[in-house]
Amino acid sequence: MAERDKDRDQKRSGGKRGGPPTGGKRKSCYFCKDKVEEIDYKNVNQLRRYISEKGKIRSRRISGACRRHQNQVSSAVKRAREMALLPYVQG
């Protein structure tokens, strides 16, 4: 009986580590901090932060951008790739 309660408590608390299931401190959106309205596809240096080593667009969970700005980032990266400012594949 006690074993079953222990397993249930581990599932609620986020596993064996015992931390909260949320995963810790959330990253704040870089663009919201700087009050950026539109993300420009020509600003390649800024967009490279949101692309992985393999050339994939990083997710919101990893990049820390809010939903609105993440959508703008993905559109800007796609436009920059189409204009040959960014590569489709790294390597």
PDB file of N, CA, C and O in Angstrom:
ATOM      1  N   MET A   1       0.828  -1.195   0.000  1.00  0.00           N
ATOM      2  CA  MET A   1       0.000   0.000   0.000  1.00  0.00           C
ATOM      3  C   MET A   1       0.869   1.254   0.000  1.00  0.00           C
ATOM      4  O   MET A   1       0.612   2.198  -0.747  1.00  0.00           O
ATOM      5  N   ALA A   2       1.905   1.254   0.850  1.00  0.00           N
ATOM      6  CA  ALA A   2       2.783   2.414   0.919  1.00  0.00           C
ATOM      7  C   ALA A   2       3.564   2.586  -0.377  1.00  0.00           C
ATOM      8  O   ALA A   2       3.872   3.713  -0.767  1.00  0.00           O
ATOM      9  N   GLU A   3       3.888   1.488  -1.046  1.00  0.00           N
ATOM     10  CA  GLU A   3       4.616   1.541  -2.319  1.00  0.00           C
ATOM     11  C   GLU A   3       3.776   2.234  -3.391  1.00  0.00           C
ATOM     12  O   GLU A   3       4.300   3.009  -4.191  1.00  0.00           O
ATOM     13  N   ARG A   4       2.486   1.957  -3.403  1.00  0.00           N
ATOM     14  CA  ARG A   4       1.588   2.549  -4.375  1.00  0.00           C
ATOM     15  C   ARG A   4       1.473   4.065  -4.153  1.00  0.00           C
ATOM     16  O   ARG A   4       1.458   4.836  -5.113  1.00  0.00           O
ATOM     17  N   ASP A   5       1.393   4.483  -2.898  1.00  0.00           N
ATOM     18  CA  ASP A   5       1.330   5.914  -2.587  1.00  0.00           C
ATOM     19  C   ASP A   5       2.610   6.623  -2.985  1.00  0.00           C
ATOM     20  O   ASP A   5       2.576   7.766  -3.440  1.00  0.00           O
ATOM     21  N   LYS A   6       3.741   5.949  -2.815  1.00  0.00           N
ATOM     22  CA  LYS A   6       5.035   6.531  -3.178  1.00  0.00           C
ATOM     23  C   LYS A   6       5.118   6.751  -4.690  1.00  0.00           C
ATOM     24  O   LYS A   6       5.585   7.795  -5.145  1.00  0.00           O
ATOM     25  N   ASP A   7       4.660   5.755  -5.470  1.00  0.00           N
ATOM     26  CA  ASP A   7       4.660   5.897  -6.930  1.00  0.00           C
ATOM     27  C   ASP A   7       3.756   7.043  -7.371  1.00  0.00           C
ATOM     28  O   ASP A   7       4.100   7.804  -8.275  1.00  0.00           O
ATOM     29  N   ARG A   8       2.606   7.160  -6.730  1.00  0.00           N
ATOM     30  CA  ARG A   8       1.667   8.222  -7.077  1.00  0.00           C
ATOM     31  C   ARG A   8       2.267   9.597  -6.769  1.00  0.00           C
ATOM     32  O   ARG A   8       2.095  10.537  -7.545  1.00  0.00           O
ATOM     33  N   ASP A   9       2.968   9.713  -5.643  1.00  0.00           N
ATOM     34  CA  ASP A   9       3.603  10.977  -5.277  1.00  0.00           C
ATOM     35  C   ASP A   9       4.721  11.339  -6.251  1.00  0.00           C
ATOM     36  O   ASP A   9       4.909  12.514  -6.566  1.00  0.00           O
ATOM     37  N   GLN A  10       5.473  10.329  -6.735  1.00  0.00           N
ATOM     38  CA  GLN A  10       6.539  10.603  -7.696  1.00  0.00           C
ATOM     39  C   GLN A  10       5.978  11.125  -9.003  1.00  0.00           C
ATOM     40  O   GLN A  10       6.556  12.025  -9.612  1.00  0.00           O
ATOM     41  N   LYS A  11       4.857  10.571  -9.441  1.00  0.00           N
ATOM     42  CA  LYS A  11       4.247  11.023 -10.694  1.00  0.00           C
ATOM     43  C   LYS A  11       3.777  12.462 -10.573  1.00  0.00           C
ATOM     44  O   LYS A  11       3.916  13.243 -11.514  1.00  0.00           O
ATOM     45  N   ARG A  12       3.225  12.815  -9.431  1.00  0.00           N
ATOM     46  CA  ARG A  12       2.748  14.190  -9.238  1.00  0.00           C
ATOM     47  C   ARG A  12       3.894  15.188  -9.135  1.00  0.00           C
ATOM     48  O   ARG A  12       3.785  16.309  -9.631  1.00  0.00           O
ATOM     49  N   SER A  13       4.980  14.795  -8.501  1.00  0.00           N
ATOM     50  CA  SER A  13       6.061  15.732  -8.240  1.00  0.00           C
ATOM     51  C   SER A  13       7.035  15.860  -9.395  1.00  0.00           C
ATOM     52  O   SER A  13       7.969  16.657  -9.303  1.00  0.00           O
ATOM     53  N   GLY A  14       6.864  15.119 -10.472  1.00  0.00           N
ATOM     54  CA  GLY A  14       7.733  15.277 -11.617  1.00  0.00           C
ATOM     55  C   GLY A  14       8.800  14.214 -11.724  1.00  0.00           C
ATOM     56  O   GLY A  14       9.812  14.436 -12.388  1.00  0.00           O
ATOM     57  N   GLY A  15       8.615  13.077 -11.102  1.00  0.00           N
ATOM     58  CA  GLY A  15       9.567  11.991 -11.263  1.00  0.00           C
ATOM     59  C   GLY A  15      10.408  11.741 -10.044  1.00  0.00           C
ATOM     60  O   GLY A  15      10.044  12.128  -8.934  1.00  0.00           O
ATOM     61  N   LYS A  16      11.544  11.089 -10.251  1.00  0.00           N
ATOM     62  CA  LYS A  16      12.411  10.671  -9.157  1.00  0.00           C
ATOM     63  C   LYS A  16      13.176  11.837  -8.545  1.00  0.00           C
ATOM     64  O   LYS A  16      13.602  11.763  -7.392  1.00  0.00           O
ATOM     65  N   ARG A  17      13.350  12.887  -9.288  1.00  0.00           N
ATOM     66  CA  ARG A  17      14.138  14.011  -8.780  1.00  0.00           C
ATOM     67  C   ARG A  17      13.408  14.786  -7.701  1.00  0.00           C
ATOM     68  O   ARG A  17      14.047  15.420  -6.861  1.00  0.00           O
ATOM     69  N   GLY A  18      12.089  14.751  -7.704  1.00  0.00           N
ATOM     70  CA  GLY A  18      11.321  15.382  -6.642  1.00  0.00           C
ATOM     71  C   GLY A  18      11.027  16.853  -6.860  1.00  0.00           C
ATOM     72  O   GLY A  18      10.470  17.506  -5.978  1.00  0.00           O
ATOM     73  N   GLY A  19      11.392  17.392  -8.024  1.00  0.00           N
ATOM     74  CA  GLY A  19      11.143  18.797  -8.293  1.00  0.00           C
ATOM     75  C   GLY A  19       9.726  19.036  -8.782  1.00  0.00           C
ATOM     76  O   GLY A  19       8.973  18.083  -8.986  1.00  0.00           O
ATOM     77  N   PRO A  20       9.355  20.281  -8.972  1.00  0.00           N
ATOM     78  CA  PRO A  20       8.013  20.565  -9.478  1.00  0.00           C
ATOM     79  C   PRO A  20       7.890  20.128 -10.937  1.00  0.00           C
ATOM     80  O   PRO A  20       8.882  20.151 -11.666  1.00  0.00           O
ATOM     81  N   PRO A  21       6.711  19.736 -11.373  1.00  0.00           N
ATOM     82  CA  PRO A  21       6.539  19.255 -12.738  1.00  0.00           C
ATOM     83  C   PRO A  21       6.648  20.349 -13.784  1.00  0.00           C
ATOM     84  O   PRO A  21       6.697  20.045 -14.976  1.00  0.00           O
ATOM     85  N   THR A  22       6.688  21.621 -13.379  1.00  0.00           N
ATOM     86  CA  THR A  22       6.756  22.711 -14.341  1.00  0.00           C
ATOM     87  C   THR A  22       8.127  22.847 -14.974  1.00  0.00           C
ATOM     88  O   THR A  22       8.214  23.325 -16.105  1.00  0.00           O
ATOM     89  N   GLY A  23       9.191  22.456 -14.314  1.00  0.00           N
ATOM     90  CA  GLY A  23      10.512  22.475 -14.904  1.00  0.00           C
ATOM     91  C   GLY A  23      11.349  23.671 -14.527  1.00  0.00           C
ATOM     92  O   GLY A  23      12.444  23.821 -15.068  1.00  0.00           O
ATOM     93  N   GLY A  24      10.908  24.523 -13.642  1.00  0.00           N
ATOM     94  CA  GLY A  24      11.746  25.609 -13.175  1.00  0.00           C
ATOM     95  C   GLY A  24      11.334  26.958 -13.741  1.00  0.00           C
ATOM     96  O   GLY A  24      10.182  27.175 -14.117  1.00  0.00           O
ATOM     97  N   LYS A  25      12.308  27.856 -13.791  1.00  0.00           N
ATOM     98  CA  LYS A  25      12.052  29.234 -14.206  1.00  0.00           C
ATOM     99  C   LYS A  25      11.824  29.319 -15.714  1.00  0.00           C
ATOM    100  O   LYS A  25      12.571  28.728 -16.493  1.00  0.00           O
ATOM    101  N   ARG A  26      10.800  30.048 -16.117  1.00  0.00           N
ATOM    102  CA  ARG A  26      10.506  30.226 -17.533  1.00  0.00           C
ATOM    103  C   ARG A  26      11.395  31.294 -18.121  1.00  0.00           C
ATOM    104  O   ARG A  26      11.743  32.266 -17.450  1.00  0.00           O
ATOM    105  N   LYS A  27      11.763  31.114 -19.377  1.00  0.00           N
ATOM    106  CA  LYS A  27      12.537  32.130 -20.076  1.00  0.00           C
ATOM    107  C   LYS A  27      11.587  33.230 -20.517  1.00  0.00           C
ATOM    108  O   LYS A  27      10.452  32.955 -20.905  1.00  0.00           O
ATOM    109  N   SER A  28      12.039  34.460 -20.460  1.00  0.00           N
ATOM    110  CA  SER A  28      11.206  35.552 -20.925  1.00  0.00           C
ATOM    111  C   SER A  28      11.548  35.868 -22.368  1.00  0.00           C
ATOM    112  O   SER A  28      12.672  35.635 -22.815  1.00  0.00           O
ATOM    113  N   CYS A  29      10.590  36.392 -23.086  1.00  0.00           N
ATOM    114  CA  CYS A  29      10.739  36.660 -24.509  1.00  0.00           C
ATOM    115  C   CYS A  29      11.684  37.841 -24.721  1.00  0.00           C
ATOM    116  O   CYS A  29      11.480  38.918 -24.161  1.00  0.00           O
ATOM    117  N   TYR A  30      12.703  37.631 -25.523  1.00  0.00           N
ATOM    118  CA  TYR A  30      13.689  38.669 -25.821  1.00  0.00           C
ATOM    119  C   TYR A  30      13.033  39.855 -26.532  1.00  0.00           C
ATOM    120  O   TYR A  30      13.369  41.008 -26.263  1.00  0.00           O
ATOM    121  N   PHE A  31      12.102  39.566 -27.436  1.00  0.00           N
ATOM    122  CA  PHE A  31      11.464  40.625 -28.229  1.00  0.00           C
ATOM    123  C   PHE A  31      10.473  41.434 -27.400  1.00  0.00           C
ATOM    124  O   PHE A  31      10.314  42.634 -27.622  1.00  0.00           O
ATOM    125  N   CYS A  32       9.810  40.791 -26.452  1.00  0.00           N
ATOM    126  CA  CYS A  32       8.895  41.523 -25.578  1.00  0.00           C
ATOM    127  C   CYS A  32       9.672  42.451 -24.648  1.00  0.00           C
ATOM    128  O   CYS A  32       9.208  43.547 -24.334  1.00  0.00           O
ATOM    129  N   LYS A  33      10.862  42.013 -24.205  1.00  0.00           N
ATOM    130  CA  LYS A  33      11.695  42.869 -23.350  1.00  0.00           C
ATOM    131  C   LYS A  33      12.095  44.147 -24.071  1.00  0.00           C
ATOM    132  O   LYS A  33      12.047  45.235 -23.499  1.00  0.00           O
ATOM    133  N   ASP A  34      12.496  44.003 -25.348  1.00  0.00           N
ATOM    134  CA  ASP A  34      12.949  45.147 -26.133  1.00  0.00           C
ATOM    135  C   ASP A  34      11.823  45.873 -26.845  1.00  0.00           C
ATOM    136  O   ASP A  34      12.068  46.827 -27.582  1.00  0.00           O
ATOM    137  N   LYS A  35      10.569  45.423 -26.630  1.00  0.00           N
ATOM    138  CA  LYS A  35       9.377  46.036 -27.229  1.00  0.00           C
ATOM    139  C   LYS A  35       9.465  46.084 -28.759  1.00  0.00           C
ATOM    140  O   LYS A  35       9.225  47.120 -29.380  1.00  0.00           O
ATOM    141  N   VAL A  36       9.816  44.932 -29.349  1.00  0.00           N
ATOM    142  CA  VAL A  36       9.912  44.809 -30.802  1.00  0.00           C
ATOM    143  C   VAL A  36       8.533  44.444 -31.339  1.00  0.00           C
ATOM    144  O   VAL A  36       7.926  43.474 -30.885  1.00  0.00           O
ATOM    145  N   GLU A  37       8.041  45.210 -32.294  1.00  0.00           N
ATOM    146  CA  GLU A  37       6.730  44.942 -32.885  1.00  0.00           C
ATOM    147  C   GLU A  37       6.832  43.921 -34.011  1.00  0.00           C
ATOM    148  O   GLU A  37       6.107  42.927 -34.016  1.00  0.00           O
ATOM    149  N   GLU A  38       7.724  44.161 -34.959  1.00  0.00           N
ATOM    150  CA  GLU A  38       7.887  43.281 -36.114  1.00  0.00           C
ATOM    151  C   GLU A  38       9.324  42.765 -36.156  1.00  0.00           C
ATOM    152  O   GLU A  38      10.264  43.503 -35.860  1.00  0.00           O
ATOM    153  N   ILE A  39       9.487  41.506 -36.522  1.00  0.00           N
ATOM    154  CA  ILE A  39      10.817  40.917 -36.660  1.00  0.00           C
ATOM    155  C   ILE A  39      11.189  40.975 -38.131  1.00  0.00           C
ATOM    156  O   ILE A  39      10.442  40.507 -38.990  1.00  0.00           O
ATOM    157  N   ASP A  40      12.344  41.552 -38.413  1.00  0.00           N
ATOM    158  CA  ASP A  40      12.780  41.767 -39.788  1.00  0.00           C
ATOM    159  C   ASP A  40      13.564  40.565 -40.290  1.00  0.00           C
ATOM    160  O   ASP A  40      14.468  40.080 -39.609  1.00  0.00           O
ATOM    161  N   TYR A  41      13.223  40.085 -41.474  1.00  0.00           N
ATOM    162  CA  TYR A  41      13.916  38.917 -42.032  1.00  0.00           C
ATOM    163  C   TYR A  41      15.321  39.267 -42.495  1.00  0.00           C
ATOM    164  O   TYR A  41      16.133  38.366 -42.708  1.00  0.00           O
ATOM    165  N   LYS A  42      15.632  40.542 -42.656  1.00  0.00           N
ATOM    166  CA  LYS A  42      16.962  40.950 -43.106  1.00  0.00           C
ATOM    167  C   LYS A  42      17.984  40.981 -41.972  1.00  0.00           C
ATOM    168  O   LYS A  42      19.187  41.061 -42.222  1.00  0.00           O
ATOM    169  N   ASN A  43      17.515  40.921 -40.740  1.00  0.00           N
ATOM    170  CA  ASN A  43      18.406  40.915 -39.582  1.00  0.00           C
ATOM    171  C   ASN A  43      18.852  39.469 -39.313  1.00  0.00           C
ATOM    172  O   ASN A  43      18.321  38.794 -38.431  1.00  0.00           O
ATOM    173  N   VAL A  44      19.827  39.021 -40.087  1.00  0.00           N
ATOM    174  CA  VAL A  44      20.242  37.624 -40.084  1.00  0.00           C
ATOM    175  C   VAL A  44      20.924  37.242 -38.774  1.00  0.00           C
ATOM    176  O   VAL A  44      20.720  36.134 -38.278  1.00  0.00           O
ATOM    177  N   ASN A  45      21.716  38.121 -38.213  1.00  0.00           N
ATOM    178  CA  ASN A  45      22.430  37.804 -36.970  1.00  0.00           C
ATOM    179  C   ASN A  45      21.463  37.510 -35.827  1.00  0.00           C
ATOM    180  O   ASN A  45      21.721  36.637 -34.999  1.00  0.00           O
ATOM    181  N   GLN A  46      20.359  38.235 -35.786  1.00  0.00           N
ATOM    182  CA  GLN A  46      19.357  38.009 -34.750  1.00  0.00           C
ATOM    183  C   GLN A  46      18.619  36.686 -34.992  1.00  0.00           C
ATOM    184  O   GLN A  46      18.286  35.978 -34.042  1.00  0.00           O
ATOM    185  N   LEU A  47      18.368  36.360 -36.244  1.00  0.00           N
ATOM    186  CA  LEU A  47      17.627  35.140 -36.567  1.00  0.00           C
ATOM    187  C   LEU A  47      18.458  33.886 -36.356  1.00  0.00           C
ATOM    188  O   LEU A  47      17.896  32.815 -36.125  1.00  0.00           O
ATOM    189  N   ARG A  48      19.776  33.988 -36.429  1.00  0.00           N
ATOM    190  CA  ARG A  48      20.637  32.814 -36.237  1.00  0.00           C
ATOM    191  C   ARG A  48      20.530  32.244 -34.833  1.00  0.00           C
ATOM    192  O   ARG A  48      20.814  31.065 -34.620  1.00  0.00           O
ATOM    193  N   ARG A  49      20.125  33.062 -33.874  1.00  0.00           N
ATOM    194  CA  ARG A  49      19.936  32.579 -32.506  1.00  0.00           C
ATOM    195  C   ARG A  49      18.801  31.578 -32.415  1.00  0.00           C
ATOM    196  O   ARG A  49      18.767  30.768 -31.489  1.00  0.00           O
ATOM    197  N   TYR A  50      17.868  31.616 -33.361  1.00  0.00           N
ATOM    198  CA  TYR A  50      16.677  30.777 -33.332  1.00  0.00           C
ATOM    199  C   TYR A  50      16.767  29.603 -34.287  1.00  0.00           C
ATOM    200  O   TYR A  50      15.754  28.970 -34.585  1.00  0.00           O
ATOM    201  N   ILE A  51      17.976  29.297 -34.776  1.00  0.00           N
ATOM    202  CA  ILE A  51      18.197  28.166 -35.666  1.00  0.00           C
ATOM    203  C   ILE A  51      19.222  27.239 -35.016  1.00  0.00           C
ATOM    204  O   ILE A  51      20.235  27.699 -34.489  1.00  0.00           O
ATOM    205  N   SER A  52      18.957  25.936 -35.055  1.00  0.00           N
ATOM    206  CA  SER A  52      19.877  24.966 -34.459  1.00  0.00           C
ATOM    207  C   SER A  52      21.082  24.752 -35.360  1.00  0.00           C
ATOM    208  O   SER A  52      21.168  25.324 -36.447  1.00  0.00           O
ATOM    209  N   GLU A  53      22.013  23.921 -34.900  1.00  0.00           N
ATOM    210  CA  GLU A  53      23.223  23.636 -35.670  1.00  0.00           C
ATOM    211  C   GLU A  53      22.899  22.924 -36.970  1.00  0.00           C
ATOM    212  O   GLU A  53      23.611  23.078 -37.963  1.00  0.00           O
ATOM    213  N   LYS A  54      21.839  22.155 -36.966  1.00  0.00           N
ATOM    214  CA  LYS A  54      21.442  21.425 -38.167  1.00  0.00           C
ATOM    215  C   LYS A  54      20.595  22.261 -39.116  1.00  0.00           C
ATOM    216  O   LYS A  54      20.318  21.835 -40.238  1.00  0.00           O
ATOM    217  N   GLY A  55      20.183  23.440 -38.679  1.00  0.00           N
ATOM    218  CA  GLY A  55      19.402  24.323 -39.539  1.00  0.00           C
ATOM    219  C   GLY A  55      17.923  24.335 -39.229  1.00  0.00           C
ATOM    220  O   GLY A  55      17.151  24.961 -39.954  1.00  0.00           O
ATOM    221  N   LYS A  56      17.504  23.657 -38.167  1.00  0.00           N
ATOM    222  CA  LYS A  56      16.090  23.630 -37.807  1.00  0.00           C
ATOM    223  C   LYS A  56      15.731  24.866 -36.985  1.00  0.00           C
ATOM    224  O   LYS A  56      16.567  25.406 -36.261  1.00  0.00           O
ATOM    225  N   ILE A  57      14.492  25.300 -37.104  1.00  0.00           N
ATOM    226  CA  ILE A  57      14.004  26.416 -36.303  1.00  0.00           C
ATOM    227  C   ILE A  57      13.733  25.892 -34.901  1.00  0.00           C
ATOM    228  O   ILE A  57      13.035  24.892 -34.732  1.00  0.00           O
ATOM    229  N   ARG A  58      14.281  26.560 -33.901  1.00  0.00           N
ATOM    230  CA  ARG A  58      14.112  26.121 -32.517  1.00  0.00           C
ATOM    231  C   ARG A  58      12.693  26.397 -32.046  1.00  0.00           C
ATOM    232  O   ARG A  58      12.063  27.368 -32.467  1.00  0.00           O
ATOM    233  N   SER A  59      12.201  25.536 -31.172  1.00  0.00           N
ATOM    234  CA  SER A  59      10.840  25.668 -30.669  1.00  0.00           C
ATOM    235  C   SER A  59      10.759  26.756 -29.598  1.00  0.00           C
ATOM    236  O   SER A  59      11.775  27.240 -29.099  1.00  0.00           O
ATOM    237  N   ARG A  60       9.547  27.117 -29.268  1.00  0.00           N
ATOM    238  CA  ARG A  60       9.321  28.133 -28.234  1.00  0.00           C
ATOM    239  C   ARG A  60       9.879  27.693 -26.905  1.00  0.00           C
ATOM    240  O   ARG A  60      10.409  28.503 -26.145  1.00  0.00           O
ATOM    241  N   ARG A  61       9.763  26.423 -26.624  1.00  0.00           N
ATOM    242  CA  ARG A  61      10.220  25.874 -25.352  1.00  0.00           C
ATOM    243  C   ARG A  61      11.716  26.080 -25.177  1.00  0.00           C
ATOM    244  O   ARG A  61      12.185  26.329 -24.066  1.00  0.00           O
ATOM    245  N   ILE A  62      12.465  25.976 -26.268  1.00  0.00           N
ATOM    246  CA  ILE A  62      13.918  26.121 -26.209  1.00  0.00           C
ATOM    247  C   ILE A  62      14.331  27.582 -26.386  1.00  0.00           C
ATOM    248  O   ILE A  62      15.211  28.067 -25.674  1.00  0.00           O
ATOM    249  N   SER A  63      13.709  28.277 -27.317  1.00  0.00           N
ATOM    250  CA  SER A  63      14.121  29.649 -27.613  1.00  0.00           C
ATOM    251  C   SER A  63      13.657  30.646 -26.559  1.00  0.00           C
ATOM    252  O   SER A  63      14.318  31.658 -26.330  1.00  0.00           O
ATOM    253  N   GLY A  64      12.519  30.366 -25.911  1.00  0.00           N
ATOM    254  CA  GLY A  64      12.015  31.260 -24.880  1.00  0.00           C
ATOM    255  C   GLY A  64      11.172  32.390 -25.425  1.00  0.00           C
ATOM    256  O   GLY A  64      10.810  33.294 -24.673  1.00  0.00           O
ATOM    257  N   ALA A  65      10.846  32.371 -26.704  1.00  0.00           N
ATOM    258  CA  ALA A  65      10.030  33.430 -27.300  1.00  0.00           C
ATOM    259  C   ALA A  65       8.553  33.174 -27.005  1.00  0.00           C
ATOM    260  O   ALA A  65       8.135  32.030 -26.824  1.00  0.00           O
ATOM    261  N   CYS A  66       7.777  34.242 -26.960  1.00  0.00           N
ATOM    262  CA  CYS A  66       6.341  34.087 -26.771  1.00  0.00           C
ATOM    263  C   CYS A  66       5.715  33.595 -28.081  1.00  0.00           C
ATOM    264  O   CYS A  66       6.389  33.540 -29.110  1.00  0.00           O
ATOM    265  N   ARG A  67       4.450  33.246 -28.041  1.00  0.00           N
ATOM    266  CA  ARG A  67       3.798  32.658 -29.209  1.00  0.00           C
ATOM    267  C   ARG A  67       3.792  33.616 -30.391  1.00  0.00           C
ATOM    268  O   ARG A  67       4.085  33.217 -31.519  1.00  0.00           O
ATOM    269  N   ARG A  68       3.463  34.862 -30.140  1.00  0.00           N
ATOM    270  CA  ARG A  68       3.381  35.858 -31.213  1.00  0.00           C
ATOM    271  C   ARG A  68       4.730  36.057 -31.892  1.00  0.00           C
ATOM    272  O   ARG A  68       4.823  36.053 -33.119  1.00  0.00           O
ATOM    273  N   HIS A  69       5.762  36.228 -31.095  1.00  0.00           N
ATOM    274  CA  HIS A  69       7.087  36.459 -31.662  1.00  0.00           C
ATOM    275  C   HIS A  69       7.683  35.188 -32.265  1.00  0.00           C
ATOM    276  O   HIS A  69       8.455  35.271 -33.220  1.00  0.00           O
ATOM    277  N   GLN A  70       7.344  34.017 -31.729  1.00  0.00           N
ATOM    278  CA  GLN A  70       7.839  32.786 -32.320  1.00  0.00           C
ATOM    279  C   GLN A  70       7.264  32.591 -33.722  1.00  0.00           C
ATOM    280  O   GLN A  70       7.968  32.125 -34.617  1.00  0.00           O
ATOM    281  N   ASN A  71       5.997  32.942 -33.919  1.00  0.00           N
ATOM    282  CA  ASN A  71       5.412  32.870 -35.255  1.00  0.00           C
ATOM    283  C   ASN A  71       6.106  33.832 -36.205  1.00  0.00           C
ATOM    284  O   ASN A  71       6.347  33.496 -37.365  1.00  0.00           O
ATOM    285  N   GLN A  72       6.427  35.026 -35.723  1.00  0.00           N
ATOM    286  CA  GLN A  72       7.135  36.000 -36.552  1.00  0.00           C
ATOM    287  C   GLN A  72       8.550  35.523 -36.861  1.00  0.00           C
ATOM    288  O   GLN A  72       9.041  35.727 -37.972  1.00  0.00           O
ATOM    289  N   VAL A  73       9.207  34.896 -35.899  1.00  0.00           N
ATOM    290  CA  VAL A  73      10.560  34.371 -36.119  1.00  0.00           C
ATOM    291  C   VAL A  73      10.538  33.303 -37.199  1.00  0.00           C
ATOM    292  O   VAL A  73      11.371  33.310 -38.106  1.00  0.00           O
ATOM    293  N   SER A  74       9.581  32.380 -37.101  1.00  0.00           N
ATOM    294  CA  SER A  74       9.532  31.295 -38.087  1.00  0.00           C
ATOM    295  C   SER A  74       9.249  31.832 -39.484  1.00  0.00           C
ATOM    296  O   SER A  74       9.831  31.353 -40.457  1.00  0.00           O
ATOM    297  N   SER A  75       8.365  32.821 -39.597  1.00  0.00           N
ATOM    298  CA  SER A  75       8.092  33.426 -40.906  1.00  0.00           C
ATOM    299  C   SER A  75       9.312  34.170 -41.433  1.00  0.00           C
ATOM    300  O   SER A  75       9.614  34.112 -42.625  1.00  0.00           O
ATOM    301  N   ALA A  76      10.013  34.869 -40.542  1.00  0.00           N
ATOM    302  CA  ALA A  76      11.193  35.628 -40.954  1.00  0.00           C
ATOM    303  C   ALA A  76      12.316  34.693 -41.389  1.00  0.00           C
ATOM    304  O   ALA A  76      13.023  34.987 -42.352  1.00  0.00           O
ATOM    305  N   VAL A  77      12.489  33.569 -40.693  1.00  0.00           N
ATOM    306  CA  VAL A  77      13.519  32.604 -41.073  1.00  0.00           C
ATOM    307  C   VAL A  77      13.197  32.010 -42.437  1.00  0.00           C
ATOM    308  O   VAL A  77      14.083  31.847 -43.277  1.00  0.00           O
ATOM    309  N   LYS A  78      11.937  31.691 -42.651  1.00  0.00           N
ATOM    310  CA  LYS A  78      11.533  31.122 -43.936  1.00  0.00           C
ATOM    311  C   LYS A  78      11.736  32.122 -45.074  1.00  0.00           C
ATOM    312  O   LYS A  78      12.163  31.745 -46.165  1.00  0.00           O
ATOM    313  N   ARG A  79      11.431  33.388 -44.819  1.00  0.00           N
ATOM    314  CA  ARG A  79      11.666  34.424 -45.841  1.00  0.00           C
ATOM    315  C   ARG A  79      13.152  34.609 -46.107  1.00  0.00           C
ATOM    316  O   ARG A  79      13.569  34.739 -47.257  1.00  0.00           O
ATOM    317  N   ALA A  80      13.950  34.621 -45.047  1.00  0.00           N
ATOM    318  CA  ALA A  80      15.394  34.792 -45.208  1.00  0.00           C
ATOM    319  C   ALA A  80      16.004  33.619 -45.954  1.00  0.00           C
ATOM    320  O   ALA A  80      16.952  33.803 -46.717  1.00  0.00           O
ATOM    321  N   ARG A  81      15.487  32.429 -45.752  1.00  0.00           N
ATOM    322  CA  ARG A  81      15.963  31.270 -46.501  1.00  0.00           C
ATOM    323  C   ARG A  81      15.600  31.390 -47.972  1.00  0.00           C
ATOM    324  O   ARG A  81      16.399  31.059 -48.848  1.00  0.00           O
ATOM    325  N   GLU A  82      14.400  31.860 -48.236  1.00  0.00           N
ATOM    326  CA  GLU A  82      13.952  32.014 -49.624  1.00  0.00           C
ATOM    327  C   GLU A  82      14.790  33.062 -50.360  1.00  0.00           C
ATOM    328  O   GLU A  82      15.049  32.925 -51.555  1.00  0.00           O
ATOM    329  N   MET A  83      15.208  34.099 -49.650  1.00  0.00           N
ATOM    330  CA  MET A  83      16.033  35.155 -50.240  1.00  0.00           C
ATOM    331  C   MET A  83      17.523  34.811 -50.216  1.00  0.00           C
ATOM    332  O   MET A  83      18.351  35.628 -50.621  1.00  0.00           O
ATOM    333  N   ALA A  84      17.869  33.622 -49.750  1.00  0.00           N
ATOM    334  CA  ALA A  84      19.251  33.120 -49.677  1.00  0.00           C
ATOM    335  C   ALA A  84      20.103  33.911 -48.687  1.00  0.00           C
ATOM    336  O   ALA A  84      21.317  34.021 -48.862  1.00  0.00           O
ATOM    337  N   LEU A  85      19.468  34.466 -47.642  1.00  0.00           N
ATOM    338  CA  LEU A  85      20.218  35.114 -46.567  1.00  0.00           C
ATOM    339  C   LEU A  85      20.618  34.093 -45.501  1.00  0.00           C
ATOM    340  O   LEU A  85      21.637  34.255 -44.829  1.00  0.00           O
ATOM    341  N   LEU A  86      19.820  33.054 -45.356  1.00  0.00           N
ATOM    342  CA  LEU A  86      20.109  31.965 -44.423  1.00  0.00           C
ATOM    343  C   LEU A  86      20.084  30.647 -45.198  1.00  0.00           C
ATOM    344  O   LEU A  86      19.309  30.493 -46.142  1.00  0.00           O
ATOM    345  N   PRO A  87      20.934  29.697 -44.798  1.00  0.00           N
ATOM    346  CA  PRO A  87      20.912  28.392 -45.481  1.00  0.00           C
ATOM    347  C   PRO A  87      19.752  27.524 -44.976  1.00  0.00           C
ATOM    348  O   PRO A  87      19.296  27.677 -43.843  1.00  0.00           O
ATOM    349  N   TYR A  88      19.292  26.625 -45.825  1.00  0.00           N
ATOM    350  CA  TYR A  88      18.269  25.662 -45.400  1.00  0.00           C
ATOM    351  C   TYR A  88      18.889  24.602 -44.489  1.00  0.00           C
ATOM    352  O   TYR A  88      18.259  24.155 -43.531  1.00  0.00           O
ATOM    353  N   VAL A  89      20.125  24.202 -44.791  1.00  0.00           N
ATOM    354  CA  VAL A  89      20.804  23.157 -44.022  1.00  0.00           C
ATOM    355  C   VAL A  89      22.195  23.656 -43.666  1.00  0.00           C
ATOM    356  O   VAL A  89      22.901  24.211 -44.507  1.00  0.00           O
ATOM    357  N   GLN A  90      22.582  23.453 -42.409  1.00  0.00           N
ATOM    358  CA  GLN A  90      23.932  23.816 -41.981  1.00  0.00           C
ATOM    359  C   GLN A  90      24.870  22.643 -42.234  1.00  0.00           C
ATOM    360  O   GLN A  90      24.452  21.486 -42.191  1.00  0.00           O
ATOM    361  N   GLY A  91      26.115  22.940 -42.493  1.00  0.00           N
ATOM    362  CA  GLY A  91      27.051  21.830 -42.589  1.00  0.00           C
ATOM    363  C   GLY A  91      27.763  21.853 -43.857  1.00  0.00           C
ATOM    364  O   GLY A  91      28.599  20.986 -44.112  1.00  0.00           O
TER     365      GLY A  91
END
